[in-house]
Amino acid sequence: MNMPFKRNVYERAIYKEPAPILDRENPFQSMMERFDIAAEILELDAGFYEYLCTPSRIHITAIPVVMDDGRLRVFDGMRVIHNEILGPSKGGIRYTPHVTIDEVKALAAWMTWKCAVVNVPFGGAKGGVACNPQEMSPGELERLTRRYTANLIDVFGPDRDIPAPDMNTNEQIMAWIVDTYSMHARRTEQAVVTGKPIMLGGSIGRKEATGRGVMTVTLAAMERLRVRPSQCKVAVQGFGNVGSVAARLLAEQGCKIVGVSDVSGGYFNENGLNIQEVVEYASANKNSLAGYQNAQVISNDDLLTLEVDVLVPAAKEAQITRKNVERVRARIISEGANGPTAPEADDLLNQQGVLVIPDILANAGGVTVSYFEWVQNRQGYYWSLDRVNRRLDRVMRASFDSVYDTAQKYGVSLRIGAYVLAIDKVASALRMRGIYA
Ligand code: NAD
C-alpha cells in the first residue's frame, strides 16, 4: 500500500550521521526544508521519499601522496553518487580541509534537483578531498588529483559519473583528471569531466553561463510582472564570476545597476553605475572593488535593502534572513548564489509580494553549459559562442516557464514550484524504471 510522505515521519537517511552542518542557516538544511514541503504537496509515497533522500552510493578512499619533502601523507577522499535515475551523475569536486561526508551527501542531492529543474539528463553527485590546497605545491596537488582519480577510476566515466570544478578546484585539476582517466582507458576521454580548459574540450561560454542564466530568468520574471528592463533598478551582491557577469548582462539589457558589492563593502550610485568601468576596475584591482571612486560607499546590509526592482544575491548563503527580510524592498530576487535566502524568510517574502527566482533555477546556467560541454565532447563537434548562448537562453527560459506554471498550478512560490517540478520528474522516472530486484 502506498503511504504518502508526511514531514518528520522519520529521520531522513541523508542526515542520519552526526553532521556538523545542521545549524539553522545551513544552505543544505534549507534545501531539505523546501524539499519536504514539495514532497508533501506531491503526496510522495513515503518509500519514494526515502529513496530520493538516500544517496545510491558512497565511495570513501584513502589517497597516499608523496609530498615534496619526501614525507608520505594520506588524505581522505570521497565521492557520493546521490542519484542516477535521469542519467549519469554529475557534480563538482571540492578540496577543503574540513569537508565532511554529510556536506558532500547534501550537495550531491542538490545536484539531482538542479539538473531536473533545467531538464538536463543527469543525476546528482559530489566529491571532496580533505586537504588544504593553499598549503600544497602544484606538484603535490597534481599527485593528489591523479591518485584520487585512479582510485575512483571505476566510478568516473562519461556514461557513469562526470565531475566538475567546485570549491578550490579548477580547470587545471580537471585537465589532470582527463589525463589520468585517459591513461587508464588507453584513449583520450574528454567527456569524463566538465569545466576543462577550452583547449582540452571545454565549452566556450561556460565561464559566463551562470551569470547569463541569471540574466535570462530575471528578464523572464520582468516580463511576467510587465515591467521593461529599462524601467528597472538593480542591486547585485557579490562581484565575482556570477555577480559581475549578471550585472554586466543586465546593464546591456537596459537595466540601471545602482548598487554592487563584494567583501570590501557596497558601492551605490543612484544614477546608475558604469558597469564596464566597475568590471575593469575590479580586474585591475585583484578582483576587488575596494577603493572604487565613482560611487557612494554603503554597507552590504544596506545594499540588500536598497529601493530597487531587482536584487541579485550572488555572493554566499544566508544573506536574506529573519533579521533583514522586512526591509527588503526589491520586487524580484534572482538567486545567483546557492542558498542566499534562509527558509524562515520565504513566507515573509511571499507575503511582501516579492517574486523570488530560486537558486536551483536561477543559477542552473552553469550546469546547463556543463551539459553542453559533455555533448560537444561526445559529438567531437564544437559549437560557436552564439550557439551555446542561444541554447542556454532557450533552456533557462523554458525552465523558468515550467517552474512558473508549476507554481501557479499548486498555488505556491517559484521556489516550491521548482522543487515540485524536480521531485515529480525524478519520481516519475523512478516509477517508470521500477525497482530492480
Ligand atoms: P566568486 O568567488 O567568483 O565570487 C564571490 C563574490 O562574493 C566575490 O566578489 C566576493 O568578494 C563576494 N562576497 C563574499 N562574501 C561577501 C559578503 N559577505 N558580502 C558581499 N559580497 C561578498 O564566486 P562565484 O563563482 O561568483 O559564486 C558566487 C555564488 O554563486 C556562490 O554561492 C556559488 O556557490 C554560486 N554558484 C556559482 C556558480 C558558478 O558557475 N560560478 C554556479 C552555481 C552557483
Residues whose N, C-alpha, C, O or C-beta is under 5 A from the ligand:
A	BS01	NAD	T210 Q237 G238 F239 G240 N241 V242 G243 S261 D262 V263 N300 A314 A315 K316 G336 A337 N338 N363 G366
